[in-house]
């Protein structure tokens, strides 16, 4: 490799110096957060200290060539001179500036130990097209010990002050990860064998640190994987290298595997059982055709599920898995690997379940399926109260309301879906030190609001942050409310920070859904509900939330049964969360309204499905406004996650001047001060 040198000043390191810099070592550039470096692909900074002297060496890399320069000064010293022996001006090689070879630079430095700031001033004789000049560089290196990041800023009196040269540096080799783009093929006879293998691999290699990240394909339930990756690069200072082939990924991480477990392509459920075994045995899941490749890497078979379940139904298979593996599995985390059925499986959350050594199943939770239901009930009864149920129910077996009613019966909390991606990675990315979650509140304290004679509408997006319209057109154009997946604050804090830092003033967050996770409070045992509410309060206070939402389908939906809540349930939440200013209820329209301790309880009066034509939605809203003729009329409006905000805004813009979209906290304040709804709670 060819090497070029501007000036490498050899320090005569002598003596002992009490002010040791805590940020010595080698630092590499975070390009996405740094000033463009023209010709060079990257840059490193090496800081060495001995005694009273500090040596700042920079290495600039352009293809196969490197260029090095350095500054060696006494800490808090001045007057040192260095002879220039190369004209190259590395920070701005595309500018017509030439250092004057043979002349001398002058150096001085200051170090603020308390602030962790090192400042080096450099006066350089240069040549420009109009002759000889002197350029003054102030190199300011600021170390942040909380996130172990070094910010290196170069200012010059000749350069506009609002455009300094700014480099963000991390320790060399730190926050280095790999990523892959996954194809959109999840069929058993297609690419599921490699998709499942990779997701199981991911769960194992991310056990101790975040190493492998997946960008999921267009159309995946959770649309944010490309944006989260970008956020990790720009705000968490990660560097990603791409792996293009599944075989390359296995080769890269094979030393972190103890072996492989084989599932049977002819029995779909065997893959779900294999995920359980993978976590316990630290093994990648494979099917028969992949065995020769695994053996070529020196991996050995830990478990073989081929032909074991031939002719068995799911109840018998899961009973066998329960008998053989349940005792060794986590009692705080379990995975329902449901969702799609038949020849398709989308096991996005399997990596996290494997990391947690969770038991996997897709048992039916419909009471009419007596055998599977009984086993599901038995397994969930063994879980610790407040445990996490990841994944989702099987679309082919039961209903969402069956699934969450049963988990709530055992005081467990659901965090869906089966497609939730990269949690093994994100759970290992620490949150930003001292990060403060800040909501976009529109009201303060006891401020008074005077409602007009209008129809006031507040829009709440369904299905929390992970789905919905966050990354789609229109966000920020109207006041809009987002259900927060509150458990991400401890499961994946950096992921939740992404949403808070990207929010606009029109994005308002609320707690959800029914508890500290997805819970049906009517189904939770009475003696367990206070603990649920206590944890809900903790999460809401942490996340700066003051409105909470309940969806309780434990007694059926709006259409079949009821989704209403009792006054007792509402009272427990309002008393248990002192800072709450409003309680929202339902999914499709519900019928619980009231005011408890000055806090309004509002149910949804409208649900916008993704298939509803705009003209019909407008007619529906106007008819509701005619039926609810007292003004103000508070219309809580739930938006199905597949509708983007531009569509919602288009509807609202056509309603006329007597309708106004307002922030949800403003609606709750208005409803508390000027109530027009009639109290109605579910009677038991």
N, C-alpha and C positions, 0 to 999 in steps of 0.2 A: 504494500500500500504506500502510495506516494504521500509524503508529509511535507507541509509548508509551515514556516514559522515567521511570525511578525517580530515578537521579542519575547523570549523566555528568560525572565530574570531569576537567577538562582539566589535564593535567600540564604543568608548565613544565620540559620536558626540557632539562637543562643539564649541561655538563661531560662528562668521559670517565670511564667506570667499568671497572675491569679485570675484574670478575666478570661477564662477559657470560653470560647464560642461554643454554644450548644448545637451549632448547625454546620460543623465541619463535616467533610466527606464529599461524596460524588452525587451530584444532582442532575437529573435529566429533564429536558423540556417537555411541558405539556402544551403541545402545539395548538390545540383547539382554544386554549385560554391565553395565548401569547401573541405578541406582535409578529407579523410576517417577517421571516428571515431571508427573504430574497432567494439567493442561489442555493442556500443550504437546506438540507432535508431535516436536520435536527442540530441541537447544540447541547453540550454538557458543561456544567460548572463544577470545578473541583476546588474545595476550600481546605487548605491545610494551615495549621497553626503550630508554631513552636516558639515557646517563650513569648517575646513581645512582637513577633512578626507574623503576619498573615499573608498567605499567597493565594491569590484568586486567579485560577487558570481556567480558560475557556477553550473548549474544543468544538470546532465547527465542522460539520460533516456534509460533503457534497459528493454523492455517489461513492466512488472508491477513494476520493481524496479527503484528507482532513487538514484543517488549519488550526494551529494553536497559538494563543497569546496568553500573557499572564501579567499580573501586577503584584509586586511584592513590596509591602509597606509595613512600617511599624504601626501598631495600633495606637491611635491618638498621636500619631507623628506627622511631620510635614517636612518638606524640602528635599525629599528624595528625587533623584533624577534617573532616567532610563534612556539609553540610546536606542533610537528607532532603526531597525534594519530591514523593514519591509513596508512598502507603500500601501498594502492592502488595508481597507477600512471595513472590517467584517460585519458590523451591524447594518450597514447600508451599502452593499457592494454595487447596487444599481444607481447610486448617486455619484456625481462627478467630484469626488473628494479623494485626495491622495495624501497619506501621511508622508512627512518629509524625512526620507532616509538620511541618517547621519545626524539629525537634530535630536534634541532631548525632550522627553515629556517630564512633567513635574507632578509628583504625587503627594497627597496628604490623606489622612483618614480620621474618622471619629467613630467611636463605638459607644452606644447606649445599651448597657447591660440590662437595665430594667425593661426596656422596650424591645430588646432583641433586634436592634437595628445597627447595621454596619454601613457606614458611608465612606466611600473613597472618591476623592476629587482628582481628576486627571486633566492636565492642561497639555494639549497636543498641537504642535505646529503642523499645519496642513497646507496643501496647495489646492486652489480651485481655479476656475478658468480666468478669474480676474487677479490672480496672484496669491501671495502668501497671507495666511490668516492664522489666528489661534482659536482652537475649538476647546471649550471646557465641557468635560463630561462629569456629571455627578452620578456615581453608581450607588444606589441605595438598595441594600439587601435586608429585607424584613422577614424574620422567621416567626411562624405561627406554630407554637408547640402543641396546640390543641389538635390540629390536623396534620402536623408534620409537613408543612408546605413552606417553601421559600419563594418569596416574591422579589424579583430583581427588576428595578426600574432605573432606566438611564434617562436623565433630563439634561437638556442643553439650553443655554440662554438664546441660542439661535433658532431653536425649534419651538413651534407653538406649544404653549403649556398644556393644552388640552389633548395633545397627541404625543405623550412620552413613549419611549420604547419600554415595553413592559413584558417581562418573561415570568411565567409561573413554572416553578420547578418542583419536582417530587424526588425523593431519594431514588437513586438508580435501582431498578429492579422491583420497586414497590408498586402496588396497584396495577400490576400487569395481569391481564386475563386474555382468554381466547373466546372467539365467538364463531357461531355457525348460522347460516341461513337455512331454515328447515323448509323442505318442499311441502306442497299442499296435497299430500297423499297419505291417508290414514286407513287404508283398506288392508285387511288381513292378507289378501292375495296380491297386494301392491307393495307399498313401502313401509307398512307398519312394523315389519321386523326390525328395520334399522331405526325407525322413529322411536320405538320402544326401547331398543338397545341404547340409543343415545340419551334418552331421558333418564334411564336407570343409571347410566354412566355419570350423567350430570349430578344426580343426587349424591353419588359416592365421592366424586372428586371435589365437590364443594363442601364436604363435611367440615373441614377446618378453616378453609378460606375460600373466597369467591374466585373461581378459576375458569368456569365454562358457562357461557351465556348463549342463549338462542334467540335469534330474531325469527319470530313466527310469521307465517305467510299471510298475505292479504285475505281478509275474510275470517280470520281467527276471532273468537269472541272478544278477547282482550286485544284491542287495537294498538296498545301503547308500546309494544316491545321495541320498535325502532327508536321511538322518542325517549324512552327510558335509557337506552344505550347512549344516545346523544347526551342526555343529562349526566350520565355517569362520566362521560369524557369531559364535558365542559365544566361541571360543578363538583364532581367527586374526584376528578383528576385521574381517571383510569385510562390506561392504554390498552387497546385491543388488537390482537393479531387474529387474522382469519384462518379458520380451518375449513377446507372446501369439501373434503370427503369423509364419510363416517369412519372408514378404515383408518384414516390419519388420526382421528380423534382417539380411537381405541389404542393405537400405537403410542400416541403421546402420553396417555394416562394409564397405561396398562399396569405400571408398578403400583398404582393405588387400588388395584383390584385383587381380591383373593382368588377369584375364579369366575365361573359363569353358571347360570341356572337355565335349564332348557324348558321352554313351554311348547305346548302341542298345538300346532296351527289348526288341527281339526276340532279342538275344543277351546273356544274363545275364552272361557272362564279360567283356563289354565294360566293365561297371561296375567290375569288379576292376582291369582295365587302366587305366580312367579315374582310379582312386585313385592309381596310380603317377604318371600324368601330372600330376595335380593338385598333388602335392608338388613336382615339378620345375618346373612352370610357375606355381606360386602361384595356382592357378585353382580355382574352385568347380566341382563336377561337376553337370551338368544333363542332362535328356533333352529331346527335341525340343519338347514343349509349353511348356517353361520359357524357351526362347530369346527370345521377344518381351519378356518381363519383364526378362531380363538386359540386352538391348539398350536397353531404355527407361532403364536406370540408367547407360548409357554404357559397359558392359562389352563387351569384344570377344571373339570366339571364338579360342581358342588351339589347339584341336585338335578334330577332328570324327571320331568313331569310327563314325558311322552307315554301314551297308552295307559296312564294311571287312571284317567277319569272317563275312559270310553264307556258310553252308555249311562253315565251318571247324570242326574239333574243337578241344578245349582245348589239346592238345599244340601244334598249329600256331599258335594264337593266342598262347600264352605264348612260343613260340619267336620270333615276330615282336616281342613286347614285349621279350624279352631282347635281341634284335639291335638294337632301336632305343633302349632306355632303360637297360639294366642298367649300362652304363659310368658313367652319371651318378648312379646310386643309391648310397645308403649301403652300406658293406660291414660295418657293425657292427649294423645293424638290418634285419630283413626281416619281412614280414607274410604269414601264411597266412590268407587271408580265406575260411576254410572254415565249418564248422558246418552250418547248414541249407542245403538245396539247392532246386532247382526254382524255384518262383515266390516263394520267400521268401529274404531275406538280412538278417542282423542285424549290420551292420558297426560294432559299438560301438567297436572299437579303431582304426578307420580314421583318426580324427583324429590319433592319436599317430603312426601310420605316415606320414601326410602331413607332419606336423611334422618327422619324422626323415628325410624324403626316401627312404623305404623302397620297395623293390620289392614288389609285391603279386602273389600267385598263390593258387590252391588246387589245385596239381598233386598228383596221386596219389603217395604214397610207398610204395605196395604194390609189391614187386618184380615181381609178375606183370604189372603195367601197365608194360611195358618202356619204352615211349617217354616217357610222362610221368615215370616214375621216373628215367630217365636224365637228363632235363632238370633235375628237382629235385635230383638228386645233383650235377650240374655246377654249378648255381647255388649250392648250399650249400657246395660246395668252394671257391668264390671268396670266401666270407665269412671275416672275421678270426676266429681261434680265440677262444673265449669270447664271441662275438657273440650277440645276442639274437634269438630267433625269437618274434615276437608272433603273436597270433591262434590259430587252431586248425585241425586237419585237417578235410577235408570228410567229413561223415557218410555221404555217398553214394559215396565213392571208396575209402577205406581205413580203417584202424584206428588208434587212438591209439598203439598199440605200434609200428606201422609208422613213424608220423610221428616219434616221439621217438627211436626206434632210429636213424633216418637222421640226425637232427640231432645226436645224441650221437656218431655215427660221425665227425662233423666238429668235435667238441669245441665244439658250440654249446649254448646253454641256452634252453629254452622258457619263455615266460611267457604262459600262456593266460588267458583264452579270447578268441575273436573278439568276444565281447560285453563285454570289459573297458571300462568307460566313463570318459570325462572325463580320460584320462591326459594329454592335451595341456594341460589346465588344471592338474591336480594336480602335474605335473612342474615347473610354474613357481611353485608356492607354496613358498616356502622353509620349511624346518623351523624349529621354535622354537630360537633361539640357546641353545646349551649344554644342549639337551634330553638327558636321560639315559634311555635305554631300561631299564626296570626290570621284570624278570620276577617272577612270584609263586612264589618257591622255597619248598619245604616242608622242606628239609633243609639243614643247615649243616655244612660241613667234614667232620670225621670222626665226626659223631654216630652212635651205635650204635642200630639198630632191632632189636627182637626180634619177628619174625613169629609170629603165633599159628597154630594149625592151622585155617586158613581158606582159602577161595578168594578171592584178591585180584584185583580187576578194575580196569583203567585204561582209560578211554575216550578215543579220539583221533578227532576230527572229520576226515572226508576233505576233500580239495580246498581246502585252505588257508583263509585268512581271508575271501577275497572272497565265496565261496559259503557254504554251511553255515548254521548256526543262530544266528549271532552276534546278530542283531537279533530273534530269535524268542523265544517264551516259554520260561522256565526257566533261562536262563543265570545262573550263580552259585549254583544250588541244590545242585549236587553237584560234586565235583572233576572237571575236564574239561580236555582238552588240545586245543590249536589249532595246526595247521600254519601257520607263518609264511611268507608270501610275501616272502622275505628281500630280494629286489632292490628292493622298494618303499622300502627305506631310502635309496636314492639316486635312484630313479625318481620317487617321490612321498612324501617323508618326512612331510609333514603328514598324509597318509592313514594311514600306519603309526602315527603318533603317536595318531591317533584311537582305534585299537584298544588301544594300551597304556594310554592315559589312561582309557578306558572299562572296563577290565578289572576284575573282582572278584577277591578273594583266591582263589577257586576256579578262576580261569582261568589255565592254565599254557601257556606258549608253547614250541614246539620248532622246530628248523630243519628245512627240507625244500626240495626233494624230490630226493634223489639227488646233489645238488651245489648250486652257487650259482644255483639255478633248478631247473627240472624236467629232470633228466638221468638217463640209464641208465648207471651207471658201468661195467658190464660191456662196454658198446659203445664207450666212450671209448678212443681210442688210448692205449696204455700210457704213452707219453711225454708225453701231454697231461693225464693224470689228476692228477699232483701239483699242477699249477697250479689245476685245478678245486678240489682239496681245500684248497689255500692260500687261495683266495678264500672258500671255505665257512667256513674258520676265522675269517677276518677279519669276515665278516658275523655269525657266531654270537657272537663276542666283542663286537661293536658292539651287538648286540640282546639281550645277556645270556641267551643260550641255552646249555644244557648237555646236551641230548638231541637227537640227529639221526635223521632218518627217511630210509630208502631204499626206493623202489619201482622195481624193475627188471624190465620186461616185454620186454627186448630178445630174450629167448629164449622168448617166449610167456608166457601167463598161468598161474595155478595150474591151471586146467582143461586148457589146451592148451599144453604146454611146461612151463616152470618159472619161478618168480619168486624163486628162491633166489639167495643171493650166496655167493661163495667166501670162504674164510677170508682169502685175500690182500686182497680188497676191503675186508673188515671191518677188517683190521689196518691198512691204509693210512689209513682214516678215523680210527681210534682213535689211531694214532700221530701223525697230522697235525693233530689237534684236541686239544691237551693237556688242555683243561678238560672234555672230554666225560665224562659219567657213564653214558651208555647209548646204544645204537643200536637203533632199531626198524626192522623190515623187513616189506615186503609191502603189499598192498592188501586183497584177499580173503586167506584164510589162506595163510601161507607156511611154510617148514619149515627155516629157518636159525636155529640156536641155538648159543650158546657164551659163553665168557668170555675176553677177551683183555686182558692187562695189567690185570686186575681190573675191566674194563668189560663188563657183560653185553650180549649181543646177543639180542634177543627178537623173534620174528616174531608177526604177528597170528594168534590162534587162532580169532577169530570176526569175521564181517563182518555188520553189521546193515543189510540192504537196506530201502528205504522201503516195500516191499510186504509184508514179513514180519509176520504177526500177532503180537501180543505174547505170546500163549499159546505159540505155536510157538517163539519166540525163547527164552522161559523154559525150555521143554523141551530145546532145543538146548544151552543153557548148563549145565543140570543133567546132561545126558548127558556133556558134556565133562568136567565135574567128577568124574563117576563113572569115566570112562576114565583121567583123570589123578588117581589116588587119593592120591598123595603130597601131604602138606601141609607148607608152604604151596604152593598152586598159583597160578602167576602167569598170568592170562588177559588178554592184550592184545586190546582190543575196538575194532574200527574201525567208525565210524558213517557211513553214507551221508549226504551233505550235506542231503538233503531230510527227514531226521528231526530234529525239534527236541528239545531237552534234556528237556522235560517227558515226552515219550514214552520216552526212555531211562531217566529216573528212575522212571517207572511200572514199567518192566520190572525195574529193580534192586530196587525196594521190595518186589517179590513173590518174591524169591529166598530170603529167610529169613536167620536170624542167622549162618549159616556162610559168608555171602558179604559182602564189603565192597568198596565203591568207594573207591579211594585215589588220591592224586595220582601222576602218572607218575614223578616223580623219587623218590618214596618207594618205588614198586615197583622201580625200578632199583637203589636202594640195598639193598633187601631181597634182590633177586635176586643182587646182588654178594656179599652177606654169607652168604646161605643158599640155595645153588643146589639146585633140584630138577629142572630140565630136563636133558635129555641133549644133549651137544654133537653138532651135525650141521651141516655146511656142504656146499655144492655142490662136487663133485669135478670137476676139469677134467683 
